[in-house]
Amino acid sequence: MAQVAGGGTPAMCDGVTQGGQPGMELSLFSRDTIAMSTAVALSHNMFDATLLLGICDKIVPGGLLIGSLSFGYLPTVLVPAGPPMPSGLPNKEKQRIRQLYAEGRIGKEELLEAESKSYHSPGTCTFYGTANSNQLLVEVMGGLHLPGAAFVNPGTPLRDALTRAATEQVIRLSKPNGGDLGGLGDMVDEKSIVNALVALLVTGGSTNHTIHWIAIARAAGIIIDWNDYAELSAAVPSLTRIYPNGQEDVNAFHEAGGTPFLIRELLAGGYLHNDVHTVMGQAWSSTPACRNSTMVSLPGSLQLSKVPCRRYSVVWPSLLRRMVGSGCWRAIWAGGA
């Protein structure tokens, strides 16, 4: 009989709570509360594996990594949600309306109308802040969730198939089902931590992770500090311009190749460790898609799950010129244009 521990972990959205609290004074400290409550839930010692849900700023560092690493022997798969579908409200327009409100030139009604158009459906905020940095870093660490799962939109056939496939995979990884890849503690090692920091730096991710990833590494028994960030920053290129560093958001980044393309380019340039553990037990620079009513991983069309997809949906990188033209990828890559 399956034993399930659910709930009991406070999970807050910074974008909401900071409106009624003084800045980060509440949300920042919630990370450690999330970590402790996750560890309390797992402390019953009656589970064969962990399936971790959550994407927001403090949830992934706290509950999904720091808290769960206290039980690092358990096979673990993270299940991200992805960003909302594109809203159609350009980032420049969001900025313009917020500036007008700050200047007192429009009222709260106009502001709320724009905000509703900007964040109109489930998922992470579409800008490349801490939540979306979480999803990208976790994938580049070596695949703590399914390859290519970071930025698939919620409520789509592919996202539903990925969630089902994650559930199937964590069951396969469990010892009662013959799993032998180890637990979360085996996945999070020195090389995977370095991969995460490289990904953060080359994409211009959230500076909050100069705090969070130090704590995550410490939970795994690894010591890093800001000197490590500085040394890596001097050695790696800058590859993307994702809003607020550019005009295009994470949906555009994903459509232009996204995390799988980023991983392949970093591997080709020698910037990532390729010999890291993954939840799939294989290379992790692949892209999920629905093909012939079945979810597959491109390239190679490895079947990830027998879960049916209701419509054909491929998220696959086009030629490099499209990626440059999208505004997400920098025109000059390490090693060539």
KEKE-3310 file (N, C-alpha, C; in steps of 0.2 Angstrom, whole numbers, plus 5000, padded with zeros to 4 digits):
npx = (5004:5003:5011:5008:5013:5007:5005:5005:5017:5022:5020:5024:5021:5032:5029:5016:5016:5026:5019:5011:5019:5035:5046:5058:5057:5048:5047:5060:5065:5056:5060:5068:5059:5051:5060:5062:5049:5047:5056:5051:5039:5045:5051:5044:5049:5044:5044:5047:5052:5053:5042:5042:5034:5033:5039:5041:5050:5057:5053:5058:5073:5071:5061:5062:5075:5085:5078:5074:5086:5090:5085:5093:5095:5083:5076:5072:5062:5059:5045:5042:5031:5031:5030:5016:5005:5009:5005:5002:5003:5015:5032:5037:5026:5020:5030:5028:5015:5016:5026:5018:5008:5016:5020:5008:5000:4990:4976:4973:4964:4967:4980:4978:4971:4980:4990:4982:4981:4994:4998:4989:4986:4989:5006:5024:5029:5032:5044:5063:5066:5069:5061:5060:5073:5076:5070:5077:5091:5090:5087:5099:5108:5110:5099:5087:5074:5063:5071:5071:5059:5058:5052:5039:5023:5009:4994:4994:4994:5007:5014:5005:5008:5022:5021:5015:5024:5035:5030:5030:5043:5049:5044:5050:5063:5063:5068:5060:5056:5067:5076:5092:5099:5102:5099:5093:5104:5114:5113:5115:5130:5147:5150:5137:5133:5142:5139:5126:5129:5136:5126:5118:5126:5129:5117:5112:5105:5094:5100:5097:5101:5114:5114:5105:5110:5122:5117:5110:5121:5128:5119:5120:5133:5143:5155:5153:5157:5156:5167:5169:5158:5163:5175:5170:5162:5171:5176:5166:5155:5143:5127:5113:5099:5087:5071:5071:5083:5083:5072:5063:5054:5053:5045:5048:5062:5061:5054:5064:5073:5078:5082:5087:5094:5103:5111:5117:5125:5134:5140:5146:5156:5163:5160:5152:5150:5149:5148:5138:5125:5109:5091:5086:5096:5105:5111:5106:5102:5090:5075:5058:5043:5027:5023:5016:5005:5012:5023:5040:5058:5068:5084:5083:5072:5069:5058:5049:5038:5023:5011:4998:4998:4987:4988:4999:5014:5028:5043:5056:5073:5076:5085:5101:5101:5087:5087:5096:5089:5078:5080:5083:5095:5112:5121:5134:5143:5153:5167:5163:5152)
npy = (4994:5011:5024:5040:5057:5072:5090:5102:5109:5126:5137:5150:5164:5175:5186:5190:5191:5200:5212:5215:5214:5220:5220:5207:5202:5193:5183:5178:5172:5161:5151:5142:5138:5131:5121:5114:5109:5101:5091:5086:5080:5070:5063:5052:5040:5030:5029:5025:5033:5050:5062:5078:5093:5109:5126:5140:5154:5152:5139:5129:5129:5128:5117:5107:5104:5108:5103:5090:5084:5080:5068:5060:5048:5043:5040:5053:5064:5079:5090:5102:5116:5125:5140:5152:5152:5163:5180:5190:5203:5215:5216:5228:5236:5232:5237:5251:5254:5251:5260:5272:5271:5271:5284:5290:5293:5285:5275:5262:5253:5253:5248:5235:5229:5228:5220:5208:5204:5201:5190:5178:5165:5148:5144:5149:5166:5174:5181:5180:5177:5172:5160:5155:5153:5144:5132:5131:5129:5117:5108:5109:5104:5091:5084:5083:5084:5078:5077:5093:5098:5110:5122:5119:5123:5125:5115:5109:5096:5090:5094:5088:5075:5074:5076:5064:5055:5058:5053:5039:5037:5039:5029:5018:5021:5017:5006:4995:4992:4988:4999:5006:5018:5026:5039:5056:5062:5056:5062:5075:5082:5088:5091:5092:5104:5113:5113:5119:5132:5137:5137:5147:5158:5160:5163:5174:5173:5173:5184:5180:5167:5167:5166:5155:5144:5141:5137:5126:5118:5116:5108:5097:5093:5100:5113:5129:5146:5164:5167:5156:5158:5170:5166:5157:5165:5173:5164:5159:5162:5174:5170:5172:5183:5186:5192:5201:5205:5206:5208:5197:5184:5169:5160:5163:5160:5146:5142:5145:5135:5133:5126:5113:5116:5125:5117:5108:5117:5122:5110:5106:5117:5114:5118:5112:5098:5082:5070:5067:5062:5057:5058:5050:5042:5044:5055:5072:5082:5083:5085:5085:5079:5077:5064:5054:5051:5048:5052:5057:5058:5070:5073:5056:5050:5043:5033:5040:5038:5029:5036:5044:5057:5071:5078:5082:5089:5098:5104:5111:5115:5127:5133:5141:5154:5158:5158:5168:5178:5179:5186:5181:5173:5177:5184:5181:5167:5157:5151:5154:5162)
npz = (5000:4996:5004:5008:5010:5012:5010:5024:5023:5022:5009:5000:4989:4983:4975:4979:4994:4997:4994:5005:5016:5023:5011:5009:5022:5028:5018:5015:5026:5027:5019:5027:5036:5028:5024:5036:5039:5028:5031:5043:5038:5031:5041:5046:5041:5032:5019:5001:4991:4985:4979:4973:4974:4968:4965:4967:4974:4987:4990:4982:4985:4999:5003:4993:4991:5003:5014:5010:5007:5020:5020:5011:5006:4999:4984:4972:4963:4956:4952:4942:4938:4927:4917:4915:4900:4886:4889:4880:4884:4882:4889:4890:4891:4903:4912:4909:4913:4927:4931:4928:4938:4950:4949:4952:4942:4936:4942:4955:4949:4935:4936:4942:4932:4921:4928:4930:4916:4914:4923:4922:4923:4929:4936:4936:4937:4922:4920:4921:4935:4953:4954:4941:4939:4948:4942:4930:4935:4943:4933:4926:4935:4933:4931:4941:4939:4926:4910:4901:4906:4913:4908:4902:4898:4910:4911:4898:4886:4886:4898:4907:4903:4907:4921:4924:4919:4928:4940:4937:4935:4947:4955:4948:4952:4965:4978:4981:4968:4962:4959:4957:4956:4967:4979:4982:4989:4982:4970:4971:4971:4971:4958:4952:4959:4955:4941:4942:4947:4936:4926:4932:4931:4917:4912:4918:4930:4945:4958:4971:4972:4976:4989:4992:4985:4992:5004:5000:4995:5007:5014:5008:5012:5006:5004:4998:4993:4991:4984:4976:4967:4961:4955:4945:4938:4931:4922:4913:4899:4895:4890:4888:4886:4895:4900:4916:4910:4897:4883:4880:4887:4898:4891:4878:4878:4880:4868:4859:4861:4874:4890:4887:4875:4879:4889:4880:4873:4883:4887:4875:4875:4885:4898:4908:4919:4913:4918:4928:4940:4935:4936:4926:4923:4912:4898:4899:4891:4883:4874:4878:4870:4862:4852:4840:4849:4860:4873:4870:4870:4863:4855:4847:4851:4863:4872:4885:4893:4893:4894:4886:4874:4870:4859:4845:4850:4848:4856:4851:4846:4834:4820:4823:4820:4822:4836:4839:4833:4841:4852:4864:4865:4866:4852:4850:4854:4865:4857:4844:4832)
capx = (5000:5007:5010:5008:5013:5005:5003:5009:5022:5020:5023:5022:5023:5035:5026:5010:5017:5029:5015:5008:5025:5041:5051:5059:5058:5045:5048:5066:5065:5051:5064:5071:5053:5049:5065:5061:5042:5048:5060:5047:5035:5049:5054:5041:5053:5040:5043:5052:5054:5049:5040:5042:5030:5035:5043:5042:5057:5059:5050:5063:5079:5070:5058:5064:5082:5088:5074:5074:5093:5091:5084:5096:5095:5077:5076:5068:5061:5056:5040:5040:5025:5032:5027:5010:5005:5011:4999:5001:5005:5023:5035:5038:5019:5020:5034:5025:5009:5019:5029:5013:5005:5021:5020:5002:4996:4984:4974:4974:4960:4971:4986:4976:4969:4986:4993:4978:4983:5001:4998:4982:4985:4994:5013:5028:5030:5036:5051:5068:5068:5071:5057:5062:5080:5076:5068:5083:5097:5088:5088:5106:5112:5110:5092:5083:5068:5064:5075:5067:5053:5058:5047:5033:5017:5004:4988:4995:4995:5014:5015:5002:5012:5028:5020:5014:5031:5039:5028:5032:5050:5051:5042:5055:5069:5063:5072:5056:5055:5073:5080:5099:5103:5103:5094:5094:5110:5119:5112:5118:5137:5151:5150:5131:5133:5146:5134:5121:5132:5138:5120:5116:5130:5129:5110:5110:5099:5093:5106:5095:5104:5121:5112:5101:5114:5127:5114:5109:5127:5129:5114:5123:5139:5148:5156:5155:5156:5155:5173:5168:5154:5167:5180:5167:5160:5177:5178:5161:5152:5136:5124:5106:5096:5080:5068:5072:5089:5082:5064:5060:5053:5055:5042:5052:5068:5060:5053:5070:5078:5077:5087:5091:5099:5108:5115:5121:5130:5138:5143:5151:5161:5167:5158:5148:5152:5144:5147:5134:5119:5102:5085:5084:5102:5107:5113:5100:5101:5085:5069:5052:5038:5022:5024:5012:5002:5017:5029:5046:5063:5072:5084:5084:5065:5068:5051:5049:5032:5017:5006:4996:4997:4981:4989:5006:5017:5035:5046:5062:5076:5077:5092:5104:5099:5081:5088:5099:5084:5072:5082:5085:5102:5117:5123:5141:5144:5160:5169:5160:5146)
capy = (5000:5017:5029:5047:5063:5078:5096:5103:5114:5132:5138:5157:5167:5182:5192:5192:5192:5206:5218:5216:5213:5224:5217:5200:5201:5187:5177:5175:5167:5156:5145:5138:5135:5126:5115:5110:5106:5095:5086:5083:5076:5064:5059:5046:5035:5025:5031:5022:5038:5056:5066:5084:5098:5116:5130:5147:5157:5149:5132:5124:5129:5125:5111:5102:5102:5108:5098:5083:5081:5077:5061:5060:5041:5042:5042:5059:5067:5086:5091:5109:5118:5129:5147:5153:5153:5170:5184:5195:5210:5215:5217:5236:5239:5231:5242:5257:5255:5251:5267:5277:5270:5274:5292:5293:5296:5281:5272:5255:5249:5252:5244:5228:5226:5226:5214:5202:5202:5199:5184:5176:5157:5145:5144:5154:5172:5173:5184:5176:5178:5167:5154:5151:5151:5137:5127:5130:5126:5110:5104:5109:5101:5084:5081:5081:5082:5075:5082:5097:5099:5116:5128:5117:5127:5121:5114:5107:5088:5088:5095:5082:5069:5075:5074:5057:5051:5059:5048:5033:5036:5039:5022:5014:5022:5015:5000:4989:4991:4987:5005:5006:5024:5030:5044:5063:5064:5054:5066:5082:5081:5094:5092:5095:5110:5118:5114:5124:5139:5139:5139:5153:5164:5161:5165:5180:5171:5177:5185:5177:5161:5168:5164:5149:5138:5140:5133:5119:5114:5114:5103:5091:5092:5103:5120:5134:5153:5169:5167:5152:5162:5175:5163:5154:5171:5175:5159:5157:5167:5176:5167:5174:5190:5185:5198:5208:5207:5207:5210:5191:5181:5162:5157:5164:5156:5139:5141:5146:5129:5133:5123:5107:5118:5128:5112:5105:5122:5122:5104:5107:5122:5111:5122:5108:5091:5078:5063:5068:5057:5060:5054:5046:5038:5045:5062:5075:5087:5081:5089:5081:5080:5072:5061:5048:5050:5045:5056:5055:5063:5071:5068:5049:5047:5038:5034:5042:5036:5027:5041:5047:5064:5071:5082:5082:5096:5097:5110:5109:5121:5129:5135:5146:5161:5160:5159:5174:5183:5179:5191:5177:5171:5182:5183:5179:5161:5155:5147:5155:5166)
capz = (5000:4995:5010:5005:5015:5008:5014:5030:5021:5020:5002:4999:4983:4985:4972:4983:5001:4997:4993:5011:5021:5021:5007:5010:5029:5029:5013:5015:5032:5026:5016:5032:5039:5023:5024:5042:5038:5024:5035:5048:5035:5029:5046:5048:5039:5029:5011:4997:4987:4986:4973:4976:4970:4970:4960:4969:4976:4993:4990:4979:4989:5006:5004:4988:4992:5009:5018:5007:5008:5026:5019:5004:5003:4996:4977:4972:4957:4957:4947:4941:4934:4921:4917:4911:4893:4885:4890:4875:4886:4882:4895:4891:4893:4910:4915:4908:4918:4934:4932:4929:4945:4955:4949:4953:4936:4935:4948:4956:4944:4929:4938:4943:4925:4918:4932:4928:4910:4914:4927:4921:4923:4934:4934:4938:4934:4916:4920:4924:4942:4957:4953:4935:4940:4952:4938:4926:4939:4945:4927:4924:4940:4931:4930:4946:4936:4919:4905:4897:4910:4917:4905:4898:4901:4914:4908:4892:4886:4887:4905:4910:4902:4910:4928:4925:4918:4934:4945:4935:4936:4954:4957:4945:4955:4972:4980:4980:4961:4959:4957:4959:4955:4973:4981:4981:4991:4977:4964:4973:4973:4970:4951:4950:4962:4950:4935:4944:4947:4929:4923:4935:4929:4910:4910:4922:4934:4951:4963:4977:4973:4979:4996:4992:4983:4997:5009:4997:4995:5014:5016:5004:5014:5002:5006:4993:4996:4985:4980:4970:4962:4957:4950:4940:4934:4927:4917:4909:4895:4896:4884:4887:4888:4897:4904:4915:4907:4890:4882:4879:4894:4898:4886:4872:4879:4879:4861:4855:4862:4881:4894:4883:4870:4884:4891:4875:4871:4888:4887:4869:4876:4891:4904:4912:4920:4910:4922:4934:4941:4933:4937:4920:4922:4905:4897:4901:4886:4878:4874:4878:4865:4861:4845:4839:4855:4866:4875:4868:4871:4857:4849:4848:4852:4868:4875:4892:4896:4889:4895:4880:4873:4866:4852:4844:4852:4849:4858:4848:4844:4827:4818:4828:4818:4825:4843:4840:4832:4846:4857:4870:4865:4863:4845:4850:4858:4866:4852:4838:4831)
cpx = (5004:5005:5012:5008:5012:5003:5007:5015:5020:5023:5020:5025:5025:5031:5019:5012:5021:5025:5012:5013:5031:5046:5051:5059:5054:5047:5055:5067:5060:5055:5066:5065:5050:5054:5063:5054:5043:5051:5056:5042:5038:5051:5050:5044:5049:5039:5048:5055:5050:5048:5038:5039:5032:5040:5045:5049:5060:5058:5056:5070:5077:5067:5061:5071:5085:5084:5074:5081:5094:5089:5086:5096:5088:5078:5070:5068:5057:5051:5039:5034:5026:5029:5020:5010:5006:5004:4997:5002:5013:5026:5036:5031:5018:5024:5031:5020:5011:5022:5024:5009:5010:5021:5013:4998:4990:4982:4975:4970:4964:4977:4984:4974:4975:4990:4989:4980:4990:5001:4991:4981:4990:5001:5017:5028:5034:5043:5056:5070:5070:5068:5059:5069:5081:5075:5074:5089:5096:5089:5095:5111:5113:5104:5089:5076:5069:5067:5070:5060:5052:5052:5042:5027:5012:4998:4988:4996:5002:5016:5011:5006:5019:5027:5019:5020:5035:5037:5030:5039:5052:5050:5048:5062:5069:5066:5067:5055:5062:5078:5087:5103:5104:5098:5097:5101:5116:5119:5116:5125:5141:5150:5143:5130:5136:5142:5129:5123:5134:5132:5117:5119:5129:5122:5108:5104:5099:5099:5104:5099:5112:5120:5110:5106:5120:5124:5112:5115:5129:5125:5117:5130:5145:5149:5158:5154:5156:5162:5173:5163:5159:5172:5176:5164:5165:5179:5173:5158:5145:5132:5117:5104:5089:5077:5069:5079:5089:5074:5060:5059:5055:5051:5046:5059:5067:5058:5059:5075:5078:5083:5090:5096:5105:5113:5119:5127:5136:5143:5149:5157:5165:5166:5154:5151:5147:5143:5144:5128:5113:5097:5083:5090:5105:5109:5106:5099:5096:5079:5062:5047:5033:5022:5020:5008:5006:5022:5035:5051:5067:5079:5084:5077:5065:5061:5052:5044:5027:5011:5004:4996:4991:4982:4997:5009:5024:5038:5054:5066:5077:5084:5095:5102:5092:5082:5091:5093:5079:5074:5084:5092:5106:5120:5130:5142:5151:5162:5167:5154:5140)
cpy = (5006:5021:5036:5052:5069:5084:5097:5108:5120:5134:5145:5159:5174:5187:5194:5194:5199:5213:5219:5216:5218:5220:5210:5198:5195:5181:5174:5170:5161:5150:5140:5134:5129:5120:5111:5106:5100:5089:5082:5078:5069:5060:5053:5040:5029:5026:5027:5027:5044:5060:5073:5090:5105:5120:5137:5148:5153:5141:5127:5124:5126:5118:5105:5100:5102:5103:5091:5080:5078:5069:5059:5053:5039:5044:5048:5062:5074:5087:5098:5110:5121:5135:5147:5153:5161:5174:5189:5202:5211:5218:5225:5239:5238:5236:5249:5259:5255:5257:5272:5277:5273:5281:5295:5295:5291:5278:5265:5251:5248:5247:5236:5225:5224:5220:5208:5199:5199:5192:5181:5169:5154:5145:5149:5160:5171:5177:5179:5178:5172:5160:5151:5150:5145:5131:5125:5126:5119:5106:5103:5105:5094:5081:5079:5081:5080:5080:5086:5099:5106:5121:5126:5120:5122:5120:5111:5099:5086:5089:5090:5076:5068:5073:5067:5053:5052:5054:5041:5032:5036:5032:5017:5015:5019:5008:4994:4987:4990:4993:5004:5012:5028:5035:5051:5065:5061:5059:5073:5081:5088:5096:5095:5102:5115:5119:5119:5131:5141:5141:5146:5159:5165:5164:5171:5179:5175:5178:5182:5170:5161:5166:5157:5143:5136:5136:5126:5115:5112:5109:5096:5089:5095:5111:5124:5141:5158:5169:5162:5155:5166:5172:5160:5159:5173:5170:5157:5163:5169:5175:5170:5181:5188:5190:5196:5210:5208:5208:5203:5187:5173:5158:5157:5160:5149:5138:5141:5140:5128:5129:5117:5110:5122:5123:5109:5110:5122:5116:5104:5112:5119:5115:5118:5101:5087:5071:5064:5063:5061:5055:5049:5041:5038:5053:5065:5081:5085:5085:5084:5083:5075:5070:5054:5046:5047:5051:5053:5060:5064:5074:5061:5046:5042:5039:5035:5039:5034:5031:5044:5054:5066:5075:5082:5089:5095:5104:5108:5114:5121:5130:5140:5153:5163:5161:5166:5180:5184:5184:5187:5175:5176:5179:5180:5173:5160:5150:5148:5160:5162)
cpz = (5000:5001:5007:5011:5011:5013:5020:5029:5019:5014:5000:4992:4985:4982:4975:4990:5001:4997:5000:5017:5019:5018:5008:5017:5031:5025:5013:5020:5031:5023:5022:5036:5034:5023:5030:5042:5033:5027:5040:5044:5033:5035:5049:5045:5036:5022:5008:4992:4988:4979:4975:4972:4972:4965:4963:4973:4982:4994:4988:4983:4996:5006:5000:4989:4999:5014:5016:5007:5015:5026:5012:5001:4999:4988:4976:4965:4959:4951:4947:4938:4928:4921:4914:4904:4892:4885:4885:4877:4886:4888:4896:4893:4900:4914:4915:4913:4925:4936:4933:4936:4950:4955:4950:4948:4933:4942:4949:4951:4938:4930:4938:4936:4921:4921:4930:4921:4910:4917:4927:4921:4928:4931:4937:4934:4928:4915:4923:4930:4946:4955:4947:4935:4943:4947:4933:4929:4941:4939:4925:4929:4938:4930:4936:4945:4929:4914:4901:4900:4912:4914:4901:4902:4905:4910:4901:4892:4888:4894:4909:4910:4906:4918:4929:4924:4924:4939:4943:4936:4943:4957:4954:4949:4963:4973:4979:4973:4958:4957:4961:4958:4961:4974:4980:4983:4986:4971:4965:4975:4971:4962:4949:4953:4957:4944:4936:4944:4940:4926:4926:4932:4921:4908:4913:4926:4941:4956:4970:4978:4975:4987:4996:4990:4988:5002:5006:4997:5002:5016:5013:5007:5010:5004:5000:4996:4990:4981:4974:4965:4957:4952:4944:4935:4929:4922:4912:4905:4897:4889:4883:4889:4889:4901:4912:4912:4899:4889:4882:4886:4893:4893:4879:4872:4877:4872:4857:4857:4870:4884:4890:4878:4874:4886:4886:4873:4876:4888:4881:4871:4882:4898:4909:4913:4917:4914:4929:4934:4938:4935:4932:4919:4915:4904:4897:4896:4881:4879:4874:4873:4865:4854:4845:4845:4861:4867:4874:4870:4865:4858:4852:4850:4857:4871:4883:4896:4891:4890:4888:4880:4868:4859:4851:4846:4853:4851:4856:4845:4836:4825:4823:4826:4821:4833:4844:4838:4837:4851:4864:4871:4863:4857:4845:4856:4859:4861:4845:4838:4830)
residu = (MET:ALA:GLN:VAL:ALA:GLY:GLY:GLY:THR:PRO:ALA:MET:CYS:ASP:GLY:VAL:THR:GLN:GLY:GLY:GLN:PRO:GLY:MET:GLU:LEU:SER:LEU:PHE:SER:ARG:ASP:THR:ILE:ALA:MET:SER:THR:ALA:VAL:ALA:LEU:SER:HIS:ASN:MET:PHE:ASP:ALA:THR:LEU:LEU:LEU:GLY:ILE:CYS:ASP:LYS:ILE:VAL:PRO:GLY:GLY:LEU:LEU:ILE:GLY:SER:LEU:SER:PHE:GLY:TYR:LEU:PRO:THR:VAL:LEU:VAL:PRO:ALA:GLY:PRO:PRO:MET:PRO:SER:GLY:LEU:PRO:ASN:LYS:GLU:LYS:GLN:ARG:ILE:ARG:GLN:LEU:TYR:ALA:GLU:GLY:ARG:ILE:GLY:LYS:GLU:GLU:LEU:LEU:GLU:ALA:GLU:SER:LYS:SER:TYR:HIS:SER:PRO:GLY:THR:CYS:THR:PHE:TYR:GLY:THR:ALA:ASN:SER:ASN:GLN:LEU:LEU:VAL:GLU:VAL:MET:GLY:GLY:LEU:HIS:LEU:PRO:GLY:ALA:ALA:PHE:VAL:ASN:PRO:GLY:THR:PRO:LEU:ARG:ASP:ALA:LEU:THR:ARG:ALA:ALA:THR:GLU:GLN:VAL:ILE:ARG:LEU:SER:LYS:PRO:ASN:GLY:GLY:ASP:LEU:GLY:GLY:LEU:GLY:ASP:MET:VAL:ASP:GLU:LYS:SER:ILE:VAL:ASN:ALA:LEU:VAL:ALA:LEU:LEU:VAL:THR:GLY:GLY:SER:THR:ASN:HIS:THR:ILE:HIS:TRP:ILE:ALA:ILE:ALA:ARG:ALA:ALA:GLY:ILE:ILE:ILE:ASP:TRP:ASN:ASP:TYR:ALA:GLU:LEU:SER:ALA:ALA:VAL:PRO:SER:LEU:THR:ARG:ILE:TYR:PRO:ASN:GLY:GLN:GLU:ASP:VAL:ASN:ALA:PHE:HIS:GLU:ALA:GLY:GLY:THR:PRO:PHE:LEU:ILE:ARG:GLU:LEU:LEU:ALA:GLY:GLY:TYR:LEU:HIS:ASN:ASP:VAL:HIS:THR:VAL:MET:GLY:GLN:ALA:TRP:SER:SER:THR:PRO:ALA:CYS:ARG:ASN:SER:THR:MET:VAL:SER:LEU:PRO:GLY:SER:LEU:GLN:LEU:SER:LYS:VAL:PRO:CYS:ARG:ARG:TYR:SER:VAL:VAL:TRP:PRO:SER:LEU:LEU:ARG:ARG:MET:VAL:GLY:SER:GLY:CYS:TRP:ARG:ALA:ILE:TRP:ALA:GLY:GLY:ALA)
# end
